[in-house]
Amino acid sequence: MITAHQLEVRAGARLLMDGVSFRVAAGDKVGLVGRNGAGKTTLTKILAGEAQPASGQVTSTGEVGYLPQDPRTGDPEVLARERILSARGLDDVVRRLRAAEDEMGSDDPQIADRAMKRWTRADAELHAGGGYAAESEAATIAASLGIEERILGQQLKTLSGGQRRRVELARILFSGNEILILDEPTNHLDADSIVWLRDFLKSYKGGFIVISHDNALLEETVNRVLHLDANRTTMDVYNMGWRNYLTQRETDEKRRKRERANAETKAKTLTDQANKMRAKASKAVAAQSMLKRAEKMMAGLEGERQADKVARIKFPSPAPCGKTPIMAEELSKSYGSLEVFTDVDLAIDKGSRVVILGLNGAGKTTMLRILAGVDKSDTGRVIAGHGLKLGYYAQEHETLDTSRTVLENMQSAAPQLTDTEARSVLGSFLFSGDDANKSASVLSGGEKTRLALASLVVSSANVLLLDEPTNNLDPASREEVLAAIRTYEGAIILVTHDEGAVRALEPDRVLLLPDGDEDLWNDDYADLVSLA
């Protein structure tokens, strides 16, 4: 069980929520919702014990499993299989079992005998931790999330961002913890894995808190909703499922609006009457009393929910360039003995629109990183054409310097801007006032997305490399990004699981990885987007 009592939560100087109290027990399946920047990710970090509130307290009984938006924990040298098994402390046991099995085949009887003894001890520990059934359970969860057997045998450092995140999700689900805290768990999952995750959470006997912009996941799994209202710095608790929550929330807003209108009418009547009476000295006291009653009448009302603010996103007017601003010849990439892709050729013409498709692990993100100059290919080369100006949006926000503030990141991306101009751009992306001085390290996933997109806006790039640009965004902000993609006049190379983003792009070509085949776009490829 997790109990939050009178929490005050801040991001820097900005108050996110105040006086928030709630409880999550086994069987409570909670959807935590609110617009980007409302404090959802900050709150989950506090509940998981990874951050502290400004005031109030959080207590928990039992183990809590936490999936952050940006899971870069764990030793990068560890195998994916061992990372998953570590959730129950079985990674070391399995490692010792495998090592002992190798030595049991030794021609030296002493080595083989010692190995047999080590194997027996490790086998006993494995059975105490759930036995081979636990190892099989971990493998089943991994497979259901699209983690192939070959990936389980790879070190974490060789995995793509999407693969790494799925490994962390598998680890949390395998943990069997009483309470799970999941921040955008469907990011990087294909359609089949999302369906499996919904079924898993529906039947989960413990409790969970999930942040998600996947309405289908919320509708099918949650029985309670916690709504963070960024405008009123409060939390509304709805002990009901998703559909009923949507209906009830709309009813609540209509009630607040009606009550406020009635109160304003009555307060105006009292104020008008008091103003008339104040002219007479004999009625001044009564007039003052009326004014106080009008003030109390308004002060006691719940504030009407303001419309959520949305970042206004428009990609830059591209700088002039030649006919083919970027080309790639015979690109190959391997990690150790694992070949990701080989001999890929690509020519991006001015204003062209290309989507890269392939299953998770096919090298889509790696390809963008090579084109962006972040990583080097093993063979081949990237050729910059006349006037090339690249803009790169990384799915894990690696382009942001988390040791610097929001404003400093913007000034680094666009040194030509004055302080006032940089703040003006940030304001259009909802970083106003003191928000510009926040450290990028404390931003939520949605806020990091907005900051990274803001950096693109001032870049004058004529080729955009976009890696999952709609992840972590609320529906309104996602629509802004899709509109920006539709209207951008430069070239775009897009990697996404979002079918809506591909429709907005209206691609003319598709690059299929790992084979590197290039083809003209047709609607038959649309079916591969959610599976990629």
Buried (B, 14 or more C-beta within 10 A) or exposed (E): BBBBBEBBBBBBEBEBBBEBEBEBBEEBBBBBBBBBBBBBBBBBBBBBEEBEBBEBEBEBEEEBBBBBBBBEEBEEEBBBBBBBBBBBEBBEBBBBBEBBBEBBEEEEEEEBEBBEEBBEEBBEBBEEBBEEEBBEBBBEBBBBBBBBEEBBEBBBEBBBBBBBBBBBBBBBBBBBBBBBBBBBBBBBBBBEBBBBBBEBBEEBEBBBBBBBBBEEBBBBBBBBBBBBBBBBBBBBBBEBBBEEBBEBBEEBEEEBEEBBEEBBEBBEEBBEBBEEBBEEEEBEEEBEEBBEBBEEBEEEBBEBBEEBBBBEBEBBEBBEBBEBBBBBBEBBBBBEEBEBBBEBEBBBBBBBBBBBBBBBBBBBBBBBBBBBEBEEBEEBEBEBBEEBBBBBBBBBBBBBBBEBBBBBBBBEBBEEBEEEBBBEBBBBBBBBEEBBEBBBEBBBBBBBBBBBBBBBBBBBBBBBBBBBBBBBBBEBBBBBBBBBBEEBEBBBBBBBBBEBBBBBBEBEBBBBBBEBEBEEBEEEBBEBBBBB
